[in-house]
Amino acid sequence: MLGWLVRRKIAAFEKDFDYDMQYARDMYSASPRAFWKFSKLLALSEHRQDVPCEAWYAAKIAATLAEDCGPCTQLVVTMAERAGVNPETLRAIVTDNEAAMPKDAALGWRTKRCPLRLFSNSLNRALWSSLGLFRLRHSPNCLLRTTK
């Protein structure tokens, strides 16, 4: 009954972001129940309370680069552009130029590039709430890289 709506939403996402979502169609075809559970995880992964936008997208981009998924990286960069992240900041993130990143972006980038250092730095805790740092640090790479 909801299959037509799911297919329509997937097609709209593909058109909007020029991104192949065949995996989502396959998942829905194989198990609508699994698809709905997965979609709840995707929604949860977008809860970025206390995490600045530049830091959020820097972490997402670093995660996709680590996974070596070109289309995924392009998707997240497009989402970051639409969210208002500065193009120079995006360029610095994609090229691993930490020196050219604003403070928040650099911290988000380091969170995924060097995760063990995150909580050892008291400056990091002073910049954002503990809850925000926890959310950024414990967001799975697969969810950070492919969600809106």
PAZAPA-4460 file (N, C-alpha, C; in steps of 0.05 Angstrom, whole numbers, plus 32768, in hexadecimal, padded with zeros to 4 digits):
% residues 148
    n_x    n_y    n_z   ca_x   ca_y   ca_z    c_x    c_y    c_z   seq   type   mol
   8010   7FE8   8000   8000   8000   8000   8011   8019   8000     1      M     A
   8026   801A   8010   8037   8031   8011   804E   8030   7FFD     2      L     A
   8050   801A   7FEF   8066   8016   7FDC   8068   802C   7FC7     3      G     A
   8052   8036   7FBD   8052   804B   7FA9   805E   8065   7FB5     4      W     A
   8057   806A   7FCE   8061   8082   7FDB   807F   8080   7FE0     5      L     A
   8088   8069   7FE9   80A5   8065   7FED   80B4   8068   7FD3     6      V     A
   80AB   805B   7FBE   80B8   805D   7FA4   80B8   807A   7F9A     7      R     A
   80A3   8088   7F9F   80A1   80A4   7F97   80B5   80B6   7FA6     8      R     A
   80B7   80B2   7FC0   80C9   80C1   7FD1   80E6   80BB   7FC9     9      K     A
   80EC   80A2   7FC4   8107   809A   7FBC   810E   80A8   7FA1    10      I     A
   80FB   80A7   7F8E   8100   80B3   7F74   8104   80D1   7F77    11      A     A
   80F5   80DE   7F88   80F8   80FB   7F8D   8114   8101   7F98    12      A     A
   811D   80F1   7FAB   8138   80F5   7FB7   814D   80F1   7FA1    13      F     A
   814A   80DD   7F91   815E   80D8   7F7C   815F   80EF   7F68    14      E     A
   8148   80FA   7F61   8147   8110   7F4F   8153   812A   7F5C    15      K     A
   814B   812E   7F75   8154   8146   7F83   8173   8147   7F86    16      D     A
   817E   8130   7F8C   819B   812F   7F93   81AC   8120   7F7D    17      F     A
   819F   8117   7F68   81AE   8108   7F53   81BE   80F2   7F60    18      D     A
   81B0   80E1   7F6F   81BD   80CC   7F7F   81AD   80B3   7F7C    19      Y     A
   81BB   809C   7F77   81AE   8082   7F73   81A5   8076   7F8E    20      D     A
   818B   8072   7F91   8180   8067   7FAA   8176   804A   7FA5    21      M     A
   8181   803C   7F92   8178   8021   7F8C   8179   800F   7FA5    22      Q     A
   818D   8013   7FB6   818F   8003   7FCF   8176   8006   7FE0    23      Y     A
   816A   801E   7FE0   8152   8023   7FF0   813A   8014   7FE4    24      A     A
   8138   8015   7FC9   8123   8006   7FBC   8125   7FE8   7FC0    25      R     A
   813E   7FDF   7FBF   8143   7FC2   7FC4   813C   7FBA   7FE0    26      D     A
   8143   7FCB   7FF3   813C   7FC6   800F   811E   7FC5   8013    27      M     A
   8110   7FD8   8007   80F3   7FD8   800A   80E6   7FC0   7FFD    28      Y     A
   80F0   7FB8   7FE6   80E6   7FA0   7FD8   80EB   7F87   7FE8    29      S     A
   8102   7F85   7FF4   8109   7F6D   8004   80FA   7F6C   801E    30      A     A
   80F8   7F83   802B   80EB   7F84   8046   80E2   7FA0   804C    31      S     A
   80C8   7FA6   8047   80BE   7FC0   804F   80C3   7FC7   806D    32      P     A
   80C1   7FB3   807D   80C6   7FB7   809A   80E2   7FC0   80A0    33      R     A
   80F6   7FB3   8093   8112   7FBB   8096   8116   7FD7   808B    34      A     A
   8109   7FDE   8075   810B   7FF8   8069   8102   800E   807D    35      F     A
   80EB   8009   808A   80E0   801D   809D   80F2   801F   80B6    36      W     A
   80FE   8009   80BF   8110   800B   80D5   8129   801B   80CE    37      K     A
   8133   8016   80B6   814B   8024   80AC   8144   8042   80A9    38      F     A
   812C   8048   80A0   8125   8065   809C   8124   8073   80B7    39      S     A
   811D   8065   80CC   811D   8071   80E7   8139   8078   80F0    40      K     A
   814C   8066   80E9   8168   806C   80EF   8172   8084   80E0    41      L     A
   816A   8086   80C7   8172   809D   80B7   8168   80B7   80C4    42      L     A
   814F   80B6   80CC   8143   80CE   80D9   8152   80D5   80F3    43      A     A
   8158   80C0   8102   8166   80C4   811C   8182   80D0   8116    44      L     A
   818F   80C7   8101   81AA   80D1   80FB   81AB   80EE   80F4    45      S     A
   8194   80FA   80EF   8193   8117   80E8   818F   8129   8100    46      E     A
   818D   811D   8117   8189   812D   812F   81A4   8138   8138    47      H     A
   81A9   8152   8132   81C4   815D   8137   81C3   8173   814C    48      R     A
   81B1   8171   815F   81AF   8186   8174   81CB   818B   8180    49      Q     A
   81D1   81A4   8183   81EB   81AE   818F   8203   81AA   817D    50      D     A
   81FF   81A1   8164   8216   819E   8152   8213   81B2   813B    51      V     A
   8226   81C4   8137   8224   81D8   8122   8223   81CB   8106    52      P     A
   8216   81D7   80F4   8212   81CD   80D9   822D   81C6   80CB    53      C     A
   8241   81D8   80CD   825B   81D3   80C0   8268   81BB   80CC    54      E     A
   8266   81B7   80E6   8273   81A0   80F3   8265   8186   80EB    55      A     A
   824A   8188   80EA   823A   8171   80E2   8242   8167   80C6    56      W     A
   8243   8179   80B3   8249   8171   8098   8267   816A   8095    57      Y     A
   8278   8177   80A4   8294   816F   80A3   8298   8152   80AB    58      A     A
   828A   814A   80C1   828B   812E   80CA   827F   811B   80B5    59      A     A
   8268   8123   80AA   825B   8112   8096   826D   810E   807D    60      K     A
   827A   8124   8074   828B   8122   805D   82A4   8112   8064    61      I     A
   82B0   8116   807B   82C7   8106   8083   82C0   80E8   8084    62      A     A
   82A8   80E2   808D   829F   80C6   808E   829C   80BA   8073    63      A     A
   8291   80C9   8060   828D   80BE   8045   82A8   80BC   8037    64      T     A
   82BA   80CF   803B   82D5   80CC   802F   82E3   80B3   803A    65      L     A
   82E0   80AE   8054   82ED   8096   8060   82E1   807C   8054    66      A     A
   82C8   807D   804C   82BB   8066   8040   82C1   8063   8022    67      E     A
   82CE   8077   8017   82D6   8078   7FFB   82BE   8074   7FE8    68      D     A
   82A9   8083   7FEE   8290   8081   7FDE   828C   809C   7FD0    69      C     A
   8295   809E   7FB7   8293   80B7   7FA9   8277   80C2   7FA7    70      G     A
   8263   80B2   7F9E   8248   80BC   7F9C   823D   80C5   7FB8    71      P     A
   8244   80B6   7FCD   823B   80BE   7FE8   8247   80D8   7FF0    72      C     A
   8261   80DC   7FEA   826E   80F5   7FF1   8260   810C   7FE2    73      T     A
   825B   8108   7FC8   824E   811E   7FB8   8233   8124   7FC4    74      Q     A
   8224   8110   7FCC   820A   8114   7FD8   820C   8125   7FF1    75      L     A
   821E   811F   8003   8221   812E   801C   822B   814A   8016    76      V     A
   823D   814D   8003   8246   8168   7FFC   822F   8179   7FF2    77      V     A
   821E   816D   7FE1   8206   817B   7FD7   81F4   8183   7FED    78      T     A
   81F0   8171   8000   81DF   8177   8017   81EB   818E   8028    79      M     A
   8205   818D   802B   8213   81A2   803A   8210   81BD   802C    80      A     A
   8213   81BD   8012   820F   81D6   8002   81F3   81E1   8007    81      E     A
   81DF   81CF   8005   81C3   81D8   8008   81BD   81E1   8025    82      R     A
   81CD   81D7   8038   81C9   81DF   8054   81D8   81F9   805A    83      A     A
   81E7   8203   8046   81F4   821D   8049   8211   821D   8052    84      G     A
   821D   8205   8051   823A   8204   8058   824A   8212   8042    85      V     A
   825C   8223   804B   826D   8233   8039   827C   8222   8026    86      N     A
   827D   8228   800C   828B   8219   7FF8   82A9   8216   7FFE    87      P     A
   82B6   822A   8009   82D2   8228   8010   82D6   8214   8027    88      E     A
   82C3   8213   8039   82C4   8200   804F   82C2   81E4   8044    89      T     A
   82AF   81E0   8032   82AB   81C6   8025   82C5   81BD   8016    90      L     A
   82D1   81D0   8008   82E9   81C9   7FFA   82FF   81C0   800D    91      R     A
   8301   81CE   8024   8315   81C7   8038   8310   81AC   8043    92      A     A
   82F7   81A5   8048   82F0   818B   8054   82F6   8175   8040    93      I     A
   82EE   8178   8027   82F2   8163   8013   8310   815F   800D    94      V     A
   8320   8174   800F   833C   8171   800A   834D   816C   8023    95      T     A
   833F   8167   8039   834D   8162   8053   8360   8179   805B    96      D     A
   8358   8191   8056   8368   81A9   805D   835D   81B5   8077    97      N     A
   8364   81A9   808D   835A   81B1   80A7   8360   81CE   80AD    98      E     A
   8377   81D8   80A5   837F   81F3   80AA   836C   8207   809E    99      A     A
   835F   8200   8088   834D   8212   807A   8330   8210   8084   100      A     A
   832B   81FE   8097   8310   81FA   80A1   830A   820D   80B8   101      M     A
   82F1   8217   80BA   82E9   8225   80D3   82EA   8212   80EB   102      P     A
   82EB   821E   8102   82EE   820E   811B   82DA   81F7   811D   103      K     A
   82C0   81FD   8119   82AC   81E8   811C   82AF   81D2   8107   104      D     A
   82B5   81D9   80EF   82B8   81C5   80DA   82D1   81B4   80E0   105      A     A
   82E6   81C0   80E9   82FE   81B1   80EF   82F9   819D   8105   106      A     A
   82EA   81A5   8119   82E4   8192   812F   82D2   817C   8125   107      L     A
   82BE   8181   8115   82AE   816C   810A   82BE   8159   80F9   108      G     A
   82CF   8164   80E8   82E1   8154   80D7   82F3   8142   80E7   109      W     A
   82FF   814E   80FC   8311   813D   810E   8301   8128   811C   110      R     A
   82E8   812C   8122   82D8   8119   8130   82D7   80FE   8121   111      T     A
   82D5   8100   8107   82D4   80E7   80F7   82F0   80DF   80ED   112      K     A
   8302   80F1   80EB   831D   80EA   80E2   832E   80DF   80F9   113      R     A
   832B   80EA   8111   833B   80E3   8128   8329   80E0   8140   114      C     A
   8317   80CC   8140   8301   80CC   8154   830B   80C9   8171   115      P     A
   8321   80BC   8176   832A   80B8   8192   8332   80D1   81A0   116      L     A
   8339   80E6   8191   8342   80FF   819D   832B   8111   81A5   117      R     A
   8313   810B   819C   82FD   811E   81A0   82F7   8125   81BD   118      L     A
   82F4   8111   81CE   82EC   8117   81EA   8304   811E   81FB   119      F     A
   831C   811A   81F1   8334   8120   8202   833A   813E   8202   120      S     A
   832E   814D   81F1   8334   8169   81EF   831E   817A   81FD   121      N     A
   8326   8187   8213   8313   8197   8222   8308   81AF   8212   122      S     A
   8317   81B9   81FE   830E   81CE   81ED   82F5   81C5   81DE   123      L     A
   82F6   81AD   81D4   82DF   81A2   81C5   82C6   81A2   81D6   124      N     A
   82C9   819A   81EF   82B2   819A   8201   82A8   81B6   8208   125      R     A
   82BA   81C9   8207   82B2   81E5   820D   82A3   81F1   81F5   126      A     A
   82AA   81E8   81DD   829D   81F3   81C5   8280   81EB   81C2   127      L     A
   827B   81D1   81C7   8260   81C6   81C3   8258   81B7   81DC   128      W     A
   823F   81B1   81DE   8235   81A2   81F5   8240   8185   81F3   129      S     A
   8241   8178   820A   8249   815C   820A   8237   814B   81F9   130      S     A
   821D   8151   81FA   820A   8142   81EA   820F   8146   81CC   131      L     A
   8215   815E   81C4   821B   8163   81A8   8233   8154   819F   132      G     A
   8248   8154   81AF   8260   8144   81A8   825A   8127   81A7   133      L     A
   824A   811D   81BA   8243   8101   81BA   8234   80F9   81A0   134      F     A
   8221   810A   8198   8212   8104   8180   8224   8103   8167   135      R     A
   8236   8116   8165   8247   8117   814E   825A   8100   814E   136      L     A
   8265   80F9   8165   8279   80E4   8167   826C   80C8   8162   137      R     A
   8254   80C4   816C   8248   80A9   816B   8235   80A6   8154   138      H     A
   8233   80B8   8141   8223   80B4   812A   8232   80A2   8117   139      S     A
   8225   808B   8110   8233   8078   80FF   823A   8085   80E4   140      P     A
   8251   807E   80D9   825A   8089   80C0   8245   8084   80AA   141      N     A
   8239   806C   80A9   8226   8066   8094   820E   8078   8096   142      C     A
   8206   8080   80AE   81EF   8092   80B0   81F7   80AF   80AB   143      L     A
   820F   80B6   80B3   8217   80D1   80AE   821B   80D7   8090   144      L     A
   8223   80C2   8081   822A   80C8   8065   8212   80C8   8053   145      R     A
   81FC   80BB   8059   81E7   80B8   8045   81CC   80C5   804C   146      T     A
   81CC   80D5   8061   81B3   80E0   8069   81B1   80FD   8063   147      T     A
   8199   8107   8062   8194   8123   805B   8199   8135   8073   148      K     A
***
